[in-house]
């Protein structure tokens, strides 16, 4: 309630711009990547319903965001990883003999040459803090990692969880930030398993008639 229309439009536009950019340029980056991303972002702002005066204010932010995204893409793709966008995974979870299906739609999963799947989520506002994620109050990335570790993203297969990262994109100074909530290896694997165990406990409590 009372969320500004521009905040909603910005969030929708960032997700759509990243998806369109990755689908159009899955491997090699074009030399004008910054301009392309900025243009996609502005197009999606219009499509999301941002009024003309809002678009005018957003032009400068789009340029800053485009430059930051172009640098980000160049760094993250340097090892030849495959980029998967907007993938849906479904993991059956058996609790007290009853099957529960956990689903997640991942903004972006990067499969690197070492068999790791790095999971990214886009935010135009502040990402959940490390403390909130560790406490289990924001399990979006960690449960997505659990689905990936069990091979339940059909188009991707089974990968070990890599970095779990929120991308904050504002277009201001700085135009964006990479907020890593679990590093690749044991940390992300353990975070995924803790989240899945916590989910099982929660479901078991809800199965109880007096809960």
C-alpha positions in Angstrom: 0.0 0.0 0.0 1.1 3.5 -0.9 4.2 2.3 -2.7 5.2 4.9 -5.2 4.3 4.0 -8.8 7.8 4.9 -9.9 9.4 2.4 -7.5 7.3 -0.4 -8.9 8.0 0.6 -12.5 11.8 0.8 -11.7 11.8 -2.7 -10.3 9.9 -4.2 -13.2 12.1 -2.4 -15.7 15.4 -3.5 -14.2 14.4 -7.1 -14.2 13.1 -6.9 -17.8 16.1 -5.0 -19.1 18.5 -7.6 -17.6 16.5 -10.4 -19.1 16.3 -8.9 -22.5 20.0 -8.0 -22.5 21.1 -11.5 -21.5 18.9 -13.2 -24.1 20.1 -10.9 -26.8 23.8 -11.2 -25.8 24.2 -14.6 -24.1 28.0 -14.8 -24.6 29.9 -12.0 -26.2 29.3 -8.4 -25.1 28.7 -5.8 -27.7 31.0 -2.7 -27.7 28.1 -0.5 -26.9 26.7 -2.6 -24.0 26.2 0.4 -21.7 24.1 2.2 -24.3 22.1 -0.9 -25.1 21.3 -1.6 -21.5 20.3 2.0 -20.8 18.0 2.0 -23.8 16.3 -1.3 -22.7 15.8 0.1 -19.2 14.1 3.3 -20.5 11.9 1.2 -22.9 10.8 -1.0 -20.0 10.1 2.0 -17.8 7.7 3.2 -20.4 6.1 -0.2 -20.7 5.8 -0.4 -16.9 3.8 2.8 -16.9 6.2 5.5 -15.7 4.9 8.9 -16.8 6.9 11.1 -19.2 8.2 13.4 -16.4 9.5 10.4 -14.6 11.2 9.1 -17.7 13.0 12.5 -18.2 14.4 12.3 -14.7 15.4 8.7 -15.2 17.5 9.3 -18.3 20.7 10.2 -16.3 20.2 7.3 -13.9 19.8 5.0 -16.9 23.2 6.1 -18.3 24.9 5.6 -15.0 23.2 2.2 -14.5 24.1 1.1 -18.1 27.8 1.9 -17.5 27.8 0.0 -14.3 26.0 -3.0 -15.8 28.4 -3.1 -18.8 31.4 -3.3 -16.4 29.6 -5.9 -14.3 28.8 -8.1 -17.2 32.4 -8.0 -18.5 33.8 -9.1 -15.2 31.3 -11.8 -14.5 31.5 -13.3 -17.9 35.3 -13.3 -18.1 35.5 -17.1 -17.4 33.0 -18.0 -20.1 30.1 -18.9 -17.8 26.6 -19.5 -19.2 23.9 -17.1 -18.2 20.4 -18.4 -17.4 17.6 -15.9 -16.7 14.1 -16.2 -15.2 14.4 -19.9 -14.7 11.8 -21.7 -12.6 12.8 -24.7 -10.3 10.5 -27.0 -8.4 11.8 -29.2 -5.5 9.5 -31.8 -3.9 9.9 -31.8 -0.1 8.6 -34.8 1.9 7.5 -33.8 5.4 5.7 -36.4 7.7 4.7 -38.4 4.6 3.2 -35.5 2.8 4.7 -33.9 -0.3 5.2 -30.2 -0.4 6.5 -28.5 -3.5 9.0 -25.6 -3.1 9.2 -23.4 -6.2 11.5 -20.5 -7.1 11.9 -18.3 -10.1 15.5 -17.2 -10.3 16.4 -13.8 -11.7 19.7 -15.1 -12.9 21.9 -18.2 -12.5 25.4 -18.3 -13.8 26.9 -21.7 -14.5 30.7 -21.4 -14.4 33.2 -23.9 -15.9 33.9 -25.4 -12.5 30.4 -26.7 -12.0 29.2 -23.9 -9.7 25.9 -22.1 -10.1 26.1 -18.5 -8.9 22.7 -17.1 -8.0 21.8 -13.4 -8.4 18.7 -11.4 -7.5 18.1 -7.8 -8.7 17.1 -5.1 -6.3 16.3 -1.5 -7.0 16.0 -0.8 -3.3 18.1 -2.1 -0.4 18.9 -5.8 -0.4 18.2 -7.9 2.8 21.1 -7.6 5.2 23.6 -10.3 6.0 22.1 -10.6 9.5 18.6 -11.0 8.1 19.7 -13.7 5.6 21.7 -15.6 8.2 18.7 -15.6 10.6 16.6 -17.2 7.9 14.1 -14.3 7.6 14.9 -13.7 3.9 15.6 -17.2 2.4 15.0 -16.4 -1.3 18.6 -16.9 -2.4 19.3 -19.8 0.0 16.2 -21.8 -0.9 16.9 -21.2 -4.6 20.4 -22.6 -4.0 18.9 -25.7 -2.4 16.7 -26.3 -5.5 19.7 -25.9 -7.7 21.9 -28.2 -5.6 19.2 -30.9 -6.0 19.1 -30.5 -9.7 15.5 -29.3 -9.9 16.1 -26.4 -12.4 15.4 -28.6 -15.4 17.1 -26.5 -18.0 20.2 -26.1 -15.9 20.7 -29.4 -14.0 22.5 -30.1 -10.8 25.1 -27.6 -9.8 26.9 -26.9 -6.6 25.8 -23.5 -5.2 28.2 -20.7 -5.9 28.0 -17.1 -4.7 24.6 -15.9 -3.6 24.4 -12.3 -4.5 22.0 -9.4 -4.5 22.6 -6.8 -7.2 21.5 -3.3 -6.0 21.0 -1.1 -9.1 20.1 2.5 -8.4 21.8 4.6 -11.1 23.1 7.0 -8.5 26.6 7.1 -7.0 27.5 4.4 -6.9 25.2 3.2 -9.7 25.1 -0.3 -8.3 26.5 -2.7 -5.7 27.2 -6.4 -5.5 26.0 -7.6 -2.1 27.3 -11.2 -1.6 25.4 -13.1 1.1 27.3 -16.4 0.8 30.5 -17.2 -0.9 31.0 -20.1 -3.3 31.8 -23.5 -1.7 31.0 -24.7 1.8 29.4 -21.4 2.9 26.7 -21.3 0.2 26.1 -25.1 0.4 25.6 -24.9 4.2 23.4 -21.9 3.8 21.2 -23.7 1.3 20.9 -26.8 3.5 20.1 -24.7 6.6 17.3 -23.0 4.7 15.9 -26.3 3.5 16.0 -27.7 7.0 14.3 -24.6 8.3 11.6 -25.0 5.7 10.9 -28.6 6.6 10.5 -27.6 10.3 8.1 -24.8 9.3 6.0 -27.1 7.2 5.9 -29.7 10.0 4.6 -27.1 12.4 1.9 -26.0 9.9 0.8 -29.6 9.4 -0.1 -29.7 13.1 -3.9 -29.1 13.5 -3.4 -26.9 16.6 -0.7 -24.7 14.9 
